[in-house]
């Protein structure tokens, strides 16, 4: 077997309320994983002076800017909510930049000798599957997700169901992923599943 060059790269995805943050915490604290959050990177790329910010303002106009020159998040959200073309434009600008930055950070992690890197993304994409060695789907039942969101975020059942309806179905997530982590149980059960999967890939703590 040839020696691995760079870290084992795992993608982690799942619907709202599935408990992805719990799995990321296990990977960070128990396995010393380098965690990359796609949404966080997207936000960074929209900061003043960043390429994403510049391109989005060029595409949508200065009407989305706050007085301090930063993108007004509420104004942008209102624009893309009411205009699907604007949403598609922003996605077409930001998504490639995010994945370029993810690849850069993974290369950086490899140079630092990191053995495990994890990329959390709300939406698995076949277009960037070459980034990962495997993609994990964090599965939690519909009712457990609703309960967690109502208790943890104060959402109404109607809001939970509305958000969930806009996301991929369990079947679609499973089609795009290699591994399923059942997150309906307790923390110990989640840790066991993570340990068994990583050990099967040759990692040890």
PyMOL commands that place a pseudoatom at each C-alpha (Angstrom):
pseudoatom trace, name=CA, resn=UNK, resi=1, chain=A, elem=C, hetatm=0, pos=[0.000, 0.000, 0.000]
pseudoatom trace, name=CA, resn=UNK, resi=2, chain=A, elem=C, hetatm=0, pos=[1.333, 3.417, -0.961]
pseudoatom trace, name=CA, resn=UNK, resi=3, chain=A, elem=C, hetatm=0, pos=[1.806, 5.976, 1.753]
pseudoatom trace, name=CA, resn=UNK, resi=4, chain=A, elem=C, hetatm=0, pos=[-0.967, 8.578, 1.960]
pseudoatom trace, name=CA, resn=UNK, resi=5, chain=A, elem=C, hetatm=0, pos=[-0.004, 12.047, 0.825]
pseudoatom trace, name=CA, resn=UNK, resi=6, chain=A, elem=C, hetatm=0, pos=[-1.899, 14.589, 2.840]
pseudoatom trace, name=CA, resn=UNK, resi=7, chain=A, elem=C, hetatm=0, pos=[-4.760, 14.130, 5.274]
pseudoatom trace, name=CA, resn=UNK, resi=8, chain=A, elem=C, hetatm=0, pos=[-7.739, 11.828, 5.020]
pseudoatom trace, name=CA, resn=UNK, resi=9, chain=A, elem=C, hetatm=0, pos=[-10.439, 14.253, 3.869]
pseudoatom trace, name=CA, resn=UNK, resi=10, chain=A, elem=C, hetatm=0, pos=[-14.012, 13.687, 4.994]
pseudoatom trace, name=CA, resn=UNK, resi=11, chain=A, elem=C, hetatm=0, pos=[-17.024, 15.734, 3.984]
pseudoatom trace, name=CA, resn=UNK, resi=12, chain=A, elem=C, hetatm=0, pos=[-19.803, 16.036, 6.555]
pseudoatom trace, name=CA, resn=UNK, resi=13, chain=A, elem=C, hetatm=0, pos=[-23.342, 16.977, 5.569]
pseudoatom trace, name=CA, resn=UNK, resi=14, chain=A, elem=C, hetatm=0, pos=[-26.916, 16.607, 6.740]
pseudoatom trace, name=CA, resn=UNK, resi=15, chain=A, elem=C, hetatm=0, pos=[-30.168, 18.486, 7.079]
pseudoatom trace, name=CA, resn=UNK, resi=16, chain=A, elem=C, hetatm=0, pos=[-30.953, 21.232, 9.554]
pseudoatom trace, name=CA, resn=UNK, resi=17, chain=A, elem=C, hetatm=0, pos=[-31.199, 19.880, 13.096]
pseudoatom trace, name=CA, resn=UNK, resi=18, chain=A, elem=C, hetatm=0, pos=[-29.357, 16.657, 12.292]
pseudoatom trace, name=CA, resn=UNK, resi=19, chain=A, elem=C, hetatm=0, pos=[-26.555, 17.441, 14.730]
pseudoatom trace, name=CA, resn=UNK, resi=20, chain=A, elem=C, hetatm=0, pos=[-23.632, 17.968, 12.376]
pseudoatom trace, name=CA, resn=UNK, resi=21, chain=A, elem=C, hetatm=0, pos=[-22.005, 20.192, 14.995]
pseudoatom trace, name=CA, resn=UNK, resi=22, chain=A, elem=C, hetatm=0, pos=[-21.957, 17.254, 17.421]
pseudoatom trace, name=CA, resn=UNK, resi=23, chain=A, elem=C, hetatm=0, pos=[-20.097, 15.087, 14.905]
pseudoatom trace, name=CA, resn=UNK, resi=24, chain=A, elem=C, hetatm=0, pos=[-17.683, 17.920, 14.115]
pseudoatom trace, name=CA, resn=UNK, resi=25, chain=A, elem=C, hetatm=0, pos=[-16.992, 18.347, 17.829]
pseudoatom trace, name=CA, resn=UNK, resi=26, chain=A, elem=C, hetatm=0, pos=[-16.150, 14.649, 18.153]
pseudoatom trace, name=CA, resn=UNK, resi=27, chain=A, elem=C, hetatm=0, pos=[-13.838, 14.844, 15.142]
pseudoatom trace, name=CA, resn=UNK, resi=28, chain=A, elem=C, hetatm=0, pos=[-12.130, 17.970, 16.466]
pseudoatom trace, name=CA, resn=UNK, resi=29, chain=A, elem=C, hetatm=0, pos=[-11.765, 16.986, 20.102]
pseudoatom trace, name=CA, resn=UNK, resi=30, chain=A, elem=C, hetatm=0, pos=[-11.274, 13.225, 19.890]
pseudoatom trace, name=CA, resn=UNK, resi=31, chain=A, elem=C, hetatm=0, pos=[-9.450, 12.971, 16.560]
pseudoatom trace, name=CA, resn=UNK, resi=32, chain=A, elem=C, hetatm=0, pos=[-7.684, 16.341, 16.313]
pseudoatom trace, name=CA, resn=UNK, resi=33, chain=A, elem=C, hetatm=0, pos=[-9.260, 16.973, 12.913]
pseudoatom trace, name=CA, resn=UNK, resi=34, chain=A, elem=C, hetatm=0, pos=[-8.709, 20.187, 10.973]
pseudoatom trace, name=CA, resn=UNK, resi=35, chain=A, elem=C, hetatm=0, pos=[-12.253, 21.497, 10.472]
pseudoatom trace, name=CA, resn=UNK, resi=36, chain=A, elem=C, hetatm=0, pos=[-13.222, 23.631, 7.464]
pseudoatom trace, name=CA, resn=UNK, resi=37, chain=A, elem=C, hetatm=0, pos=[-16.724, 25.139, 7.426]
pseudoatom trace, name=CA, resn=UNK, resi=38, chain=A, elem=C, hetatm=0, pos=[-17.874, 25.966, 3.901]
pseudoatom trace, name=CA, resn=UNK, resi=39, chain=A, elem=C, hetatm=0, pos=[-20.448, 28.536, 5.074]
pseudoatom trace, name=CA, resn=UNK, resi=40, chain=A, elem=C, hetatm=0, pos=[-17.871, 30.283, 7.249]
pseudoatom trace, name=CA, resn=UNK, resi=41, chain=A, elem=C, hetatm=0, pos=[-15.443, 30.473, 4.338]
pseudoatom trace, name=CA, resn=UNK, resi=42, chain=A, elem=C, hetatm=0, pos=[-18.224, 31.909, 2.148]
pseudoatom trace, name=CA, resn=UNK, resi=43, chain=A, elem=C, hetatm=0, pos=[-18.818, 34.634, 4.739]
pseudoatom trace, name=CA, resn=UNK, resi=44, chain=A, elem=C, hetatm=0, pos=[-15.101, 35.441, 4.828]
pseudoatom trace, name=CA, resn=UNK, resi=45, chain=A, elem=C, hetatm=0, pos=[-15.041, 35.780, 1.050]
pseudoatom trace, name=CA, resn=UNK, resi=46, chain=A, elem=C, hetatm=0, pos=[-17.840, 38.357, 1.264]
pseudoatom trace, name=CA, resn=UNK, resi=47, chain=A, elem=C, hetatm=0, pos=[-15.893, 40.633, 3.594]
pseudoatom trace, name=CA, resn=UNK, resi=48, chain=A, elem=C, hetatm=0, pos=[-14.694, 44.028, 2.264]
pseudoatom trace, name=CA, resn=UNK, resi=49, chain=A, elem=C, hetatm=0, pos=[-11.593, 43.688, 0.135]
pseudoatom trace, name=CA, resn=UNK, resi=50, chain=A, elem=C, hetatm=0, pos=[-12.184, 40.030, -0.657]
pseudoatom trace, name=CA, resn=UNK, resi=51, chain=A, elem=C, hetatm=0, pos=[-12.682, 38.802, -4.202]
pseudoatom trace, name=CA, resn=UNK, resi=52, chain=A, elem=C, hetatm=0, pos=[-16.176, 37.487, -3.508]
pseudoatom trace, name=CA, resn=UNK, resi=53, chain=A, elem=C, hetatm=0, pos=[-17.312, 40.840, -2.176]
pseudoatom trace, name=CA, resn=UNK, resi=54, chain=A, elem=C, hetatm=0, pos=[-15.913, 42.693, -5.167]
pseudoatom trace, name=CA, resn=UNK, resi=55, chain=A, elem=C, hetatm=0, pos=[-17.524, 40.368, -7.710]
pseudoatom trace, name=CA, resn=UNK, resi=56, chain=A, elem=C, hetatm=0, pos=[-20.927, 40.320, -5.989]
pseudoatom trace, name=CA, resn=UNK, resi=57, chain=A, elem=C, hetatm=0, pos=[-21.042, 44.120, -5.793]
pseudoatom trace, name=CA, resn=UNK, resi=58, chain=A, elem=C, hetatm=0, pos=[-20.043, 44.364, -9.465]
pseudoatom trace, name=CA, resn=UNK, resi=59, chain=A, elem=C, hetatm=0, pos=[-22.855, 41.952, -10.355]
pseudoatom trace, name=CA, resn=UNK, resi=60, chain=A, elem=C, hetatm=0, pos=[-25.660, 43.300, -8.159]
pseudoatom trace, name=CA, resn=UNK, resi=61, chain=A, elem=C, hetatm=0, pos=[-24.712, 46.940, -7.716]
pseudoatom trace, name=CA, resn=UNK, resi=62, chain=A, elem=C, hetatm=0, pos=[-23.817, 49.137, -4.769]
pseudoatom trace, name=CA, resn=UNK, resi=63, chain=A, elem=C, hetatm=0, pos=[-27.380, 49.055, -3.462]
pseudoatom trace, name=CA, resn=UNK, resi=64, chain=A, elem=C, hetatm=0, pos=[-26.431, 46.032, -1.350]
pseudoatom trace, name=CA, resn=UNK, resi=65, chain=A, elem=C, hetatm=0, pos=[-23.683, 47.945, 0.457]
pseudoatom trace, name=CA, resn=UNK, resi=66, chain=A, elem=C, hetatm=0, pos=[-23.943, 49.329, 3.986]
pseudoatom trace, name=CA, resn=UNK, resi=67, chain=A, elem=C, hetatm=0, pos=[-22.638, 52.862, 4.726]
pseudoatom trace, name=CA, resn=UNK, resi=68, chain=A, elem=C, hetatm=0, pos=[-19.304, 51.428, 5.895]
pseudoatom trace, name=CA, resn=UNK, resi=69, chain=A, elem=C, hetatm=0, pos=[-18.693, 49.758, 2.529]
pseudoatom trace, name=CA, resn=UNK, resi=70, chain=A, elem=C, hetatm=0, pos=[-19.395, 46.222, 3.705]
pseudoatom trace, name=CA, resn=UNK, resi=71, chain=A, elem=C, hetatm=0, pos=[-22.133, 44.130, 2.146]
pseudoatom trace, name=CA, resn=UNK, resi=72, chain=A, elem=C, hetatm=0, pos=[-25.400, 44.666, 4.012]
pseudoatom trace, name=CA, resn=UNK, resi=73, chain=A, elem=C, hetatm=0, pos=[-26.351, 41.058, 4.764]
pseudoatom trace, name=CA, resn=UNK, resi=74, chain=A, elem=C, hetatm=0, pos=[-30.029, 41.883, 5.196]
pseudoatom trace, name=CA, resn=UNK, resi=75, chain=A, elem=C, hetatm=0, pos=[-30.175, 43.818, 1.943]
pseudoatom trace, name=CA, resn=UNK, resi=76, chain=A, elem=C, hetatm=0, pos=[-28.442, 40.981, 0.110]
pseudoatom trace, name=CA, resn=UNK, resi=77, chain=A, elem=C, hetatm=0, pos=[-30.728, 38.373, 1.679]
pseudoatom trace, name=CA, resn=UNK, resi=78, chain=A, elem=C, hetatm=0, pos=[-33.799, 40.372, 0.697]
pseudoatom trace, name=CA, resn=UNK, resi=79, chain=A, elem=C, hetatm=0, pos=[-32.497, 40.724, -2.853]
pseudoatom trace, name=CA, resn=UNK, resi=80, chain=A, elem=C, hetatm=0, pos=[-31.730, 37.062, -3.433]
pseudoatom trace, name=CA, resn=UNK, resi=81, chain=A, elem=C, hetatm=0, pos=[-34.932, 35.955, -1.686]
pseudoatom trace, name=CA, resn=UNK, resi=82, chain=A, elem=C, hetatm=0, pos=[-37.057, 37.995, -4.074]
pseudoatom trace, name=CA, resn=UNK, resi=83, chain=A, elem=C, hetatm=0, pos=[-34.953, 37.473, -7.204]
pseudoatom trace, name=CA, resn=UNK, resi=84, chain=A, elem=C, hetatm=0, pos=[-33.923, 33.937, -8.106]
pseudoatom trace, name=CA, resn=UNK, resi=85, chain=A, elem=C, hetatm=0, pos=[-31.586, 35.255, -10.818]
pseudoatom trace, name=CA, resn=UNK, resi=86, chain=A, elem=C, hetatm=0, pos=[-29.725, 37.287, -8.215]
pseudoatom trace, name=CA, resn=UNK, resi=87, chain=A, elem=C, hetatm=0, pos=[-29.409, 34.168, -6.054]
pseudoatom trace, name=CA, resn=UNK, resi=88, chain=A, elem=C, hetatm=0, pos=[-28.062, 32.170, -8.987]
pseudoatom trace, name=CA, resn=UNK, resi=89, chain=A, elem=C, hetatm=0, pos=[-25.606, 34.976, -9.758]
pseudoatom trace, name=CA, resn=UNK, resi=90, chain=A, elem=C, hetatm=0, pos=[-24.282, 35.069, -6.183]
pseudoatom trace, name=CA, resn=UNK, resi=91, chain=A, elem=C, hetatm=0, pos=[-24.033, 31.267, -6.030]
pseudoatom trace, name=CA, resn=UNK, resi=92, chain=A, elem=C, hetatm=0, pos=[-22.160, 31.184, -9.345]
pseudoatom trace, name=CA, resn=UNK, resi=93, chain=A, elem=C, hetatm=0, pos=[-19.650, 33.695, -7.953]
pseudoatom trace, name=CA, resn=UNK, resi=94, chain=A, elem=C, hetatm=0, pos=[-19.204, 32.427, -4.395]
pseudoatom trace, name=CA, resn=UNK, resi=95, chain=A, elem=C, hetatm=0, pos=[-19.349, 28.641, -4.737]
pseudoatom trace, name=CA, resn=UNK, resi=96, chain=A, elem=C, hetatm=0, pos=[-16.272, 28.290, -7.002]
pseudoatom trace, name=CA, resn=UNK, resi=97, chain=A, elem=C, hetatm=0, pos=[-14.346, 30.693, -4.763]
pseudoatom trace, name=CA, resn=UNK, resi=98, chain=A, elem=C, hetatm=0, pos=[-15.288, 28.688, -1.659]
pseudoatom trace, name=CA, resn=UNK, resi=99, chain=A, elem=C, hetatm=0, pos=[-14.098, 25.405, -3.139]
pseudoatom trace, name=CA, resn=UNK, resi=100, chain=A, elem=C, hetatm=0, pos=[-10.897, 26.992, -4.429]
pseudoatom trace, name=CA, resn=UNK, resi=101, chain=A, elem=C, hetatm=0, pos=[-10.212, 28.217, -0.902]
pseudoatom trace, name=CA, resn=UNK, resi=102, chain=A, elem=C, hetatm=0, pos=[-11.093, 24.797, 0.577]
pseudoatom trace, name=CA, resn=UNK, resi=103, chain=A, elem=C, hetatm=0, pos=[-8.562, 23.164, -1.748]
pseudoatom trace, name=CA, resn=UNK, resi=104, chain=A, elem=C, hetatm=0, pos=[-5.945, 25.743, -0.769]
pseudoatom trace, name=CA, resn=UNK, resi=105, chain=A, elem=C, hetatm=0, pos=[-6.508, 25.111, 2.936]
pseudoatom trace, name=CA, resn=UNK, resi=106, chain=A, elem=C, hetatm=0, pos=[-6.376, 21.355, 2.459]
pseudoatom trace, name=CA, resn=UNK, resi=107, chain=A, elem=C, hetatm=0, pos=[-3.052, 21.722, 0.652]
pseudoatom trace, name=CA, resn=UNK, resi=108, chain=A, elem=C, hetatm=0, pos=[-1.866, 23.871, 3.549]
pseudoatom trace, name=CA, resn=UNK, resi=109, chain=A, elem=C, hetatm=0, pos=[-3.018, 21.196, 6.023]
pseudoatom trace, name=CA, resn=UNK, resi=110, chain=A, elem=C, hetatm=0, pos=[-1.092, 18.562, 4.093]
pseudoatom trace, name=CA, resn=UNK, resi=111, chain=A, elem=C, hetatm=0, pos=[2.049, 20.666, 4.359]
pseudoatom trace, name=CA, resn=UNK, resi=112, chain=A, elem=C, hetatm=0, pos=[1.540, 20.908, 8.104]
pseudoatom trace, name=CA, resn=UNK, resi=113, chain=A, elem=C, hetatm=0, pos=[1.285, 17.139, 8.515]
pseudoatom trace, name=CA, resn=UNK, resi=114, chain=A, elem=C, hetatm=0, pos=[-2.423, 17.085, 9.413]
pseudoatom trace, name=CA, resn=UNK, resi=115, chain=A, elem=C, hetatm=0, pos=[-3.729, 13.497, 9.290]
pseudoatom trace, name=CA, resn=UNK, resi=116, chain=A, elem=C, hetatm=0, pos=[-7.488, 14.202, 9.231]
pseudoatom trace, name=CA, resn=UNK, resi=117, chain=A, elem=C, hetatm=0, pos=[-9.331, 17.118, 7.622]
pseudoatom trace, name=CA, resn=UNK, resi=118, chain=A, elem=C, hetatm=0, pos=[-13.092, 17.589, 7.660]
pseudoatom trace, name=CA, resn=UNK, resi=119, chain=A, elem=C, hetatm=0, pos=[-15.137, 19.826, 5.379]
pseudoatom trace, name=CA, resn=UNK, resi=120, chain=A, elem=C, hetatm=0, pos=[-18.639, 20.630, 6.638]
pseudoatom trace, name=CA, resn=UNK, resi=121, chain=A, elem=C, hetatm=0, pos=[-21.105, 21.637, 3.961]
pseudoatom trace, name=CA, resn=UNK, resi=122, chain=A, elem=C, hetatm=0, pos=[-24.878, 22.037, 3.994]
pseudoatom trace, name=CA, resn=UNK, resi=123, chain=A, elem=C, hetatm=0, pos=[-25.165, 20.742, 0.449]
pseudoatom trace, name=CA, resn=UNK, resi=124, chain=A, elem=C, hetatm=0, pos=[-23.094, 17.867, -0.939]
pseudoatom trace, name=CA, resn=UNK, resi=125, chain=A, elem=C, hetatm=0, pos=[-22.172, 18.443, -4.556]
pseudoatom trace, name=CA, resn=UNK, resi=126, chain=A, elem=C, hetatm=0, pos=[-21.093, 15.868, -7.109]
pseudoatom trace, name=CA, resn=UNK, resi=127, chain=A, elem=C, hetatm=0, pos=[-19.047, 18.610, -8.779]
pseudoatom trace, name=CA, resn=UNK, resi=128, chain=A, elem=C, hetatm=0, pos=[-16.544, 18.724, -5.900]
pseudoatom trace, name=CA, resn=UNK, resi=129, chain=A, elem=C, hetatm=0, pos=[-16.586, 15.099, -4.786]
pseudoatom trace, name=CA, resn=UNK, resi=130, chain=A, elem=C, hetatm=0, pos=[-12.964, 14.792, -5.869]
pseudoatom trace, name=CA, resn=UNK, resi=131, chain=A, elem=C, hetatm=0, pos=[-12.088, 16.878, -2.792]
pseudoatom trace, name=CA, resn=UNK, resi=132, chain=A, elem=C, hetatm=0, pos=[-13.166, 14.127, -0.401]
pseudoatom trace, name=CA, resn=UNK, resi=133, chain=A, elem=C, hetatm=0, pos=[-11.980, 10.633, 0.337]
pseudoatom trace, name=CA, resn=UNK, resi=134, chain=A, elem=C, hetatm=0, pos=[-15.520, 10.016, 1.543]
pseudoatom trace, name=CA, resn=UNK, resi=135, chain=A, elem=C, hetatm=0, pos=[-18.682, 11.979, 2.329]
pseudoatom trace, name=CA, resn=UNK, resi=136, chain=A, elem=C, hetatm=0, pos=[-20.595, 11.360, 5.561]
pseudoatom trace, name=CA, resn=UNK, resi=137, chain=A, elem=C, hetatm=0, pos=[-24.333, 11.906, 5.906]
pseudoatom trace, name=CA, resn=UNK, resi=138, chain=A, elem=C, hetatm=0, pos=[-25.408, 12.715, 9.465]
pseudoatom trace, name=CA, resn=UNK, resi=139, chain=A, elem=C, hetatm=0, pos=[-28.881, 11.185, 9.702]
pseudoatom trace, name=CA, resn=UNK, resi=140, chain=A, elem=C, hetatm=0, pos=[-31.450, 12.078, 12.349]
pseudoatom trace, name=CA, resn=UNK, resi=141, chain=A, elem=C, hetatm=0, pos=[-35.159, 11.315, 12.138]
pseudoatom trace, name=CA, resn=UNK, resi=142, chain=A, elem=C, hetatm=0, pos=[-37.553, 14.054, 11.145]
pseudoatom trace, name=CA, resn=UNK, resi=143, chain=A, elem=C, hetatm=0, pos=[-39.224, 14.217, 14.568]
pseudoatom trace, name=CA, resn=UNK, resi=144, chain=A, elem=C, hetatm=0, pos=[-35.923, 14.321, 16.427]
pseudoatom trace, name=CA, resn=UNK, resi=145, chain=A, elem=C, hetatm=0, pos=[-34.727, 17.146, 14.191]
pseudoatom trace, name=CA, resn=UNK, resi=146, chain=A, elem=C, hetatm=0, pos=[-37.907, 19.136, 14.787]
pseudoatom trace, name=CA, resn=UNK, resi=147, chain=A, elem=C, hetatm=0, pos=[-37.658, 18.575, 18.537]
pseudoatom trace, name=CA, resn=UNK, resi=148, chain=A, elem=C, hetatm=0, pos=[-34.025, 19.705, 18.625]
pseudoatom trace, name=CA, resn=UNK, resi=149, chain=A, elem=C, hetatm=0, pos=[-34.742, 22.828, 16.574]
pseudoatom trace, name=CA, resn=UNK, resi=150, chain=A, elem=C, hetatm=0, pos=[-37.756, 23.777, 18.675]
pseudoatom trace, name=CA, resn=UNK, resi=151, chain=A, elem=C, hetatm=0, pos=[-35.839, 23.268, 21.922]
pseudoatom trace, name=CA, resn=UNK, resi=152, chain=A, elem=C, hetatm=0, pos=[-32.446, 24.552, 20.822]
pseudoatom trace, name=CA, resn=UNK, resi=153, chain=A, elem=C, hetatm=0, pos=[-33.347, 27.441, 18.511]
pseudoatom trace, name=CA, resn=UNK, resi=154, chain=A, elem=C, hetatm=0, pos=[-36.875, 28.275, 19.578]
pseudoatom trace, name=CA, resn=UNK, resi=155, chain=A, elem=C, hetatm=0, pos=[-38.304, 27.539, 16.115]
pseudoatom trace, name=CA, resn=UNK, resi=156, chain=A, elem=C, hetatm=0, pos=[-41.968, 26.780, 15.617]
pseudoatom trace, name=CA, resn=UNK, resi=157, chain=A, elem=C, hetatm=0, pos=[-42.896, 23.421, 14.106]
pseudoatom trace, name=CA, resn=UNK, resi=158, chain=A, elem=C, hetatm=0, pos=[-44.065, 25.275, 10.996]
pseudoatom trace, name=CA, resn=UNK, resi=159, chain=A, elem=C, hetatm=0, pos=[-40.684, 26.981, 10.580]
pseudoatom trace, name=CA, resn=UNK, resi=160, chain=A, elem=C, hetatm=0, pos=[-38.853, 23.666, 11.050]
pseudoatom trace, name=CA, resn=UNK, resi=161, chain=A, elem=C, hetatm=0, pos=[-40.995, 21.958, 8.441]
pseudoatom trace, name=CA, resn=UNK, resi=162, chain=A, elem=C, hetatm=0, pos=[-40.586, 24.850, 6.011]
pseudoatom trace, name=CA, resn=UNK, resi=163, chain=A, elem=C, hetatm=0, pos=[-36.788, 24.761, 6.241]
pseudoatom trace, name=CA, resn=UNK, resi=164, chain=A, elem=C, hetatm=0, pos=[-36.667, 20.989, 5.979]
pseudoatom trace, name=CA, resn=UNK, resi=165, chain=A, elem=C, hetatm=0, pos=[-38.926, 21.020, 2.921]
pseudoatom trace, name=CA, resn=UNK, resi=166, chain=A, elem=C, hetatm=0, pos=[-36.410, 23.272, 1.126]
pseudoatom trace, name=CA, resn=UNK, resi=167, chain=A, elem=C, hetatm=0, pos=[-33.525, 20.852, 1.737]
pseudoatom trace, name=CA, resn=UNK, resi=168, chain=A, elem=C, hetatm=0, pos=[-32.558, 17.531, 0.202]
pseudoatom trace, name=CA, resn=UNK, resi=169, chain=A, elem=C, hetatm=0, pos=[-34.529, 14.450, 1.191]
pseudoatom trace, name=CA, resn=UNK, resi=170, chain=A, elem=C, hetatm=0, pos=[-32.942, 11.579, 3.114]
pseudoatom trace, name=CA, resn=UNK, resi=171, chain=A, elem=C, hetatm=0, pos=[-32.801, 9.621, -0.127]
pseudoatom trace, name=CA, resn=UNK, resi=172, chain=A, elem=C, hetatm=0, pos=[-31.022, 12.413, -1.976]
pseudoatom trace, name=CA, resn=UNK, resi=173, chain=A, elem=C, hetatm=0, pos=[-28.473, 12.840, 0.811]
pseudoatom trace, name=CA, resn=UNK, resi=174, chain=A, elem=C, hetatm=0, pos=[-27.823, 9.086, 0.821]
pseudoatom trace, name=CA, resn=UNK, resi=175, chain=A, elem=C, hetatm=0, pos=[-27.324, 9.029, -2.936]
pseudoatom trace, name=CA, resn=UNK, resi=176, chain=A, elem=C, hetatm=0, pos=[-24.613, 11.665, -2.683]
pseudoatom trace, name=CA, resn=UNK, resi=177, chain=A, elem=C, hetatm=0, pos=[-22.857, 10.236, 0.379]
pseudoatom trace, name=CA, resn=UNK, resi=178, chain=A, elem=C, hetatm=0, pos=[-20.671, 7.212, 1.111]
pseudoatom trace, name=CA, resn=UNK, resi=179, chain=A, elem=C, hetatm=0, pos=[-21.225, 6.776, 4.848]
pseudoatom trace, name=CA, resn=UNK, resi=180, chain=A, elem=C, hetatm=0, pos=[-24.229, 7.294, 7.107]
pseudoatom trace, name=CA, resn=UNK, resi=181, chain=A, elem=C, hetatm=0, pos=[-23.786, 8.300, 10.739]
pseudoatom trace, name=CA, resn=UNK, resi=182, chain=A, elem=C, hetatm=0, pos=[-26.987, 7.658, 12.711]
pseudoatom trace, name=CA, resn=UNK, resi=183, chain=A, elem=C, hetatm=0, pos=[-27.235, 10.559, 15.142]
pseudoatom trace, name=CA, resn=UNK, resi=184, chain=A, elem=C, hetatm=0, pos=[-30.501, 9.589, 16.822]
pseudoatom trace, name=CA, resn=UNK, resi=185, chain=A, elem=C, hetatm=0, pos=[-28.773, 8.119, 19.849]
pseudoatom trace, name=CA, resn=UNK, resi=186, chain=A, elem=C, hetatm=0, pos=[-26.538, 9.531, 22.564]
pseudoatom trace, name=CA, resn=UNK, resi=187, chain=A, elem=C, hetatm=0, pos=[-23.045, 11.019, 22.336]
pseudoatom trace, name=CA, resn=UNK, resi=188, chain=A, elem=C, hetatm=0, pos=[-21.404, 7.694, 23.150]
pseudoatom trace, name=CA, resn=UNK, resi=189, chain=A, elem=C, hetatm=0, pos=[-23.136, 6.014, 20.219]
pseudoatom trace, name=CA, resn=UNK, resi=190, chain=A, elem=C, hetatm=0, pos=[-22.070, 8.789, 17.851]
pseudoatom trace, name=CA, resn=UNK, resi=191, chain=A, elem=C, hetatm=0, pos=[-18.471, 8.545, 19.099]
pseudoatom trace, name=CA, resn=UNK, resi=192, chain=A, elem=C, hetatm=0, pos=[-18.510, 4.775, 18.525]
pseudoatom trace, name=CA, resn=UNK, resi=193, chain=A, elem=C, hetatm=0, pos=[-19.665, 5.132, 14.917]
pseudoatom trace, name=CA, resn=UNK, resi=194, chain=A, elem=C, hetatm=0, pos=[-17.043, 7.783, 14.202]
pseudoatom trace, name=CA, resn=UNK, resi=195, chain=A, elem=C, hetatm=0, pos=[-14.299, 5.679, 15.809]
pseudoatom trace, name=CA, resn=UNK, resi=196, chain=A, elem=C, hetatm=0, pos=[-15.236, 2.539, 13.902]
pseudoatom trace, name=CA, resn=UNK, resi=197, chain=A, elem=C, hetatm=0, pos=[-15.319, 4.351, 10.585]
pseudoatom trace, name=CA, resn=UNK, resi=198, chain=A, elem=C, hetatm=0, pos=[-12.026, 6.156, 11.053]
pseudoatom trace, name=CA, resn=UNK, resi=199, chain=A, elem=C, hetatm=0, pos=[-10.277, 3.045, 12.326]
pseudoatom trace, name=CA, resn=UNK, resi=200, chain=A, elem=C, hetatm=0, pos=[-11.508, 1.230, 9.213]
pseudoatom trace, name=CA, resn=UNK, resi=201, chain=A, elem=C, hetatm=0, pos=[-9.620, 3.878, 7.212]
pseudoatom trace, name=CA, resn=UNK, resi=202, chain=A, elem=C, hetatm=0, pos=[-6.448, 3.228, 9.187]
pseudoatom trace, name=CA, resn=UNK, resi=203, chain=A, elem=C, hetatm=0, pos=[-6.547, 6.188, 11.562]
pseudoatom trace, name=CA, resn=UNK, resi=204, chain=A, elem=C, hetatm=0, pos=[-5.709, 5.865, 15.234]
pseudoatom trace, name=CA, resn=UNK, resi=205, chain=A, elem=C, hetatm=0, pos=[-5.870, 8.338, 18.093]
for i in range(1, 205): cmd.bond("trace and resi %d" % i, "trace and resi %d" % (i + 1))
show_as sticks, trace
zoom trace
